[in-house]
Each structure stands twice: as structure tokens, then as C-alpha cells.
Amino acid sequence: MTAPFVDLSIHHQPKGFGDRVAYGFVKLLRFCADTFFAERYGHRAVVLETVAAVPGMVGATLNHLKCLRRMENDKGWIKTLMDEAENERMHLMTFIEVCKPTLFERFVIVAVQWVFYLFFFGLYLISPKTAHRVVGYFEEEAVISYTHYLAEIDEGRSENVPAPEIAKQYWGLPEDSTLRDVVLVVRADEAHHRDVNHGFANELIGAPVTDVAPCPPHAELQPNWKAAA
């Protein structure tokens, strides 16, 4: 399977106070990640994918409750956001197999997840547009990070180990797939989330919604009870 093309030049120029706040916040997160992880991209992915899985679940929950209160259609937002949350969780499960997190990193994961969940929940209640813009910028940075990770692999600074079994099943990768193949499909996923969330932010203010980058196909994971049946 070939990963979809990713346009690395896409960037939403901040427009207005909310966009500038979102962009500045994400740049601050990027600085912290660069300082803490340096070029340990596997460890960086483990922690950041934990954070990345939060917004989709928060957005889906709050949109679900809003639609119940207003008795209106969600226009497909809830499923899109739930799929995003699951996809980011699968990124995490994949990179846990690639790079085993240390005890300290596990502590950081728990702490950061709770802090970010509470922050993002409050932000989404106050300004859903800004919340989606934060995710859009976050995904822009993720595309950049995974592009750097590819360079690390191609230049021999990171070992191109075999792809974990969970990744081969989820993305339908061939048996001889490697870490490089995994990073390519993960980057394509992030580009898709980038465009979807910038599109949601635009839709909320009545601005034009731009094209969305394609994402790789994902296998539907069946629960044990359903598989057994």
C-alpha cells in the first residue's frame, strides 16, 4: 500500500485574535517538545499521540450533548471526531511497540493528558472555533515532526525496524513493512486531521472550507465479543 501524498506547504495563516492565540499556544507546545525530547522522535510520538487523542473525544462528546439539547443533526461531526480520536489512539499503540516508554515518560503521559483534557474541554466550551484551530495547528506541527522522523530514518540516525503487527493490521500494510512505512501513513493521517480541523474552524465562522488531504484506509477493529460471534 502506498501512503497518500502529503502537501507539506499547507499552513493556515492566523486571522484574528483567536487564531493568534491558538498558533502561539501550539508553538509553545512545540518548543517544550523540542526541548524535552530533542531528536528522540519515537519517544516524542508516544507522549504527543496521547495528547493528540484528547481533542477528538472532547469535541465528539460536547457536540453529541449539544445535538441532544437542541434536537438537531450533527452534520457528521461526531463520527468524524470519534474516528480522529481512535486514529490517534492507534498511533499511540503503534509507537508504544516501536519505542517502549520509560517510567518517567509514562508519568508525563498521565499528567499531560489530564492537564490537556481539562484545558481543551474548557476551551471547547468557550470557543469551539479556537479549539479546532488549536488542533489544526497541532497537526501542522505533527506533519513537520514526522517529516523530520522520516529524514532521521533515511539518513540512518534512527533504525528502520520492522513495522509492529498492530500497524500492519490497522493500515493493511504488507508483511515486510518497516517503521518508515508506518511513519508515512501516520503522517498522512495527521495531514488529514489538520485539514479537517481547520475546515471545522472555518465552518464555524462561515469561512470557505478548503480541500481535505486523503487519509490511508484503516481496518475496522472488532471487539472480542463480536469477533467470537
C-alpha positions in Angstrom: 0.0 0.0 0.0 1.3 3.5 -0.9 0.7 6.3 1.5 -1.3 9.3 0.2 0.6 12.3 -1.0 1.1 14.9 1.8 1.3 18.6 0.8 4.0 19.9 3.3 3.4 23.6 2.3 -0.1 23.9 3.7 -0.4 26.3 6.6 -3.3 28.3 7.8 -2.3 31.9 8.3 -3.6 33.2 11.7 -6.5 35.6 11.2 -7.8 37.4 14.3 -7.1 37.1 18.0 -8.4 33.5 18.4 -6.2 32.2 15.6 -3.1 34.0 17.0 -3.7 32.6 20.5 -4.1 29.1 19.1 -1.0 29.4 17.0 1.1 30.8 19.8 -0.1 28.1 22.2 0.8 25.3 19.7 4.2 26.9 19.1 4.8 26.9 22.9 4.0 23.2 23.0 6.4 22.6 20.1 9.1 24.4 22.0 8.5 22.2 25.0 8.5 19.1 23.0 11.8 20.1 21.2 13.4 20.9 24.5 12.3 17.7 26.3 12.7 15.2 23.5 15.3 16.8 21.2 15.5 14.3 18.3 14.1 11.2 20.1 11.2 11.1 17.7 9.9 7.7 18.8 9.6 8.9 22.5 8.1 12.2 21.3 5.4 10.3 19.3 4.4 8.3 22.3 3.7 11.3 24.5 2.3 13.6 21.8 -0.1 11.0 20.4 -1.5 10.6 23.9 -2.3 14.3 23.8 -3.5 14.2 20.2 -6.1 11.6 21.1 -7.9 14.0 23.5 -9.4 16.7 21.2 -11.4 14.3 19.1 -13.1 12.7 22.1 -13.8 16.1 23.7 -15.2 17.6 20.6 -17.4 14.5 19.9 -18.7 14.5 23.4 -19.6 18.1 23.5 -21.2 18.1 20.0 -23.1 15.0 20.9 -24.6 16.7 24.0 -25.3 19.9 22.1 -27.2 18.0 19.4 -29.2 16.2 22.1 -30.1 19.5 23.8 -31.0 21.2 20.5 -32.5 18.1 18.9 -30.6 18.8 15.7 -28.4 16.9 13.2 -24.7 16.9 13.9 -23.8 17.0 10.1 -21.4 14.1 10.6 -19.1 15.9 13.0 -19.5 13.4 15.9 -18.4 10.4 13.9 -15.5 12.3 12.3 -14.2 13.4 15.6 -14.6 9.9 17.2 -12.7 8.4 14.2 -10.0 11.0 14.8 -9.7 10.1 18.5 -9.5 6.4 17.6 -6.9 7.0 14.9 -4.7 9.0 17.2 -5.0 6.2 19.8 -3.9 3.7 17.3 -0.8 5.9 16.5 0.0 5.7 20.2 -0.5 1.9 20.4 1.8 1.6 17.4 4.7 3.7 18.7 4.5 2.1 22.1 5.6 -1.1 20.3 8.4 0.8 18.5 9.7 2.7 21.4 9.0 1.4 24.9 8.2 4.5 27.2 10.2 4.8 30.3 8.6 5.0 33.8 9.1 8.8 33.8 7.6 9.1 30.3 4.5 7.1 31.5 4.2 9.6 34.4 4.4 12.5 31.9 1.8 10.9 29.7 -0.7 10.7 32.6 0.0 14.2 33.9 -0.1 15.9 30.5 -3.2 14.0 29.4 -5.2 15.2 32.4 -4.0 18.8 32.2 -4.6 19.0 28.5 -8.0 17.3 28.7 -9.3 19.8 31.3 -7.8 22.7 29.3 -9.2 21.6 26.0 -12.6 20.8 27.5 -12.8 24.4 28.9 -11.5 25.9 25.6 -14.1 24.0 23.6 -16.9 25.2 25.8 -15.7 28.8 25.4 -14.7 28.8 21.7 -15.1 25.7 19.6 -13.6 27.6 16.6 -10.4 28.3 18.6 -10.3 24.7 19.9 -10.4 23.3 16.3 -7.8 25.8 15.2 -5.5 24.6 18.0 -5.9 21.1 16.7 -5.3 22.2 13.1 -2.0 23.9 14.1 -1.1 21.0 16.3 -1.5 18.7 13.3 0.6 21.0 11.2 3.4 20.6 13.7 2.8 16.8 13.7 3.3 16.7 9.9 6.6 18.5 10.3 7.7 16.3 13.1 7.0 13.1 11.2 8.8 14.5 8.1 11.8 15.0 10.3 11.4 11.5 11.7 11.5 10.2 8.1 14.7 12.1 7.5 16.2 10.5 10.6 15.3 7.1 9.3 16.5 7.8 5.7 19.8 9.1 7.0 20.4 6.2 9.3 20.1 8.0 12.6 17.0 6.0 13.6 16.9 2.3 12.9 14.3 1.3 10.3 12.9 -1.6 12.3 10.1 -3.9 11.1 6.6 -2.5 11.4 4.7 -3.6 14.5 2.0 -6.2 13.9 -0.7 -3.8 15.1 0.3 -1.3 12.5 0.2 -3.8 9.7 -3.3 -4.9 10.7 -4.7 -1.4 11.2 -3.3 0.2 8.0 -3.3 -3.0 5.9 0.5 -2.8 5.4 2.4 -5.7 3.7 4.2 -8.2 5.9 7.6 -6.8 5.1 6.7 -3.2 6.0 9.1 -1.2 8.1 9.0 1.8 10.5 9.4 4.1 7.5 6.2 2.8 6.0 4.4 3.3 9.4 5.6 6.9 9.7 4.4 7.6 6.1 0.8 6.5 6.8 0.8 8.2 10.2 1.9 11.5 8.6 -0.9 11.1 6.0 -3.3 10.7 8.9 -2.1 13.8 10.6 -2.4 15.8 7.4 -6.0 14.7 7.1 -6.7 15.7 10.7 -5.0 19.1 10.0 -7.3 19.9 7.1 -10.5 18.6 8.8 -10.0 20.7 11.9 -9.1 23.9 10.1 -12.2 23.2 8.0 -14.3 22.8 11.1 -12.9 26.1 12.4 -13.7 27.8 9.1 -17.2 26.4 9.0 -18.0 27.7 12.5 -17.3 31.3 11.3 -18.8 30.9 7.8 -15.4 31.0 6.0 -14.7 28.8 3.0 -13.8 25.2 3.8 -10.6 24.1 1.9 -9.9 20.7 0.5 -9.1 17.8 2.9 -6.0 15.7 2.4 -6.8 12.0 1.9 -6.0 9.5 4.7 -4.9 5.9 4.4 -7.6 3.2 4.7 -8.0 1.9 8.3 -9.2 -1.6 9.3 -12.3 -1.7 11.5 -11.2 -3.2 14.8 -13.8 -5.7 16.1 -14.4 -6.2 19.8 -13.6 -9.6 21.2 -17.2 -10.5 21.7 -18.1 -9.6 18.2 -15.2 -11.4 16.7 -16.1 -14.5 18.7 -19.6 -14.4 17.4 
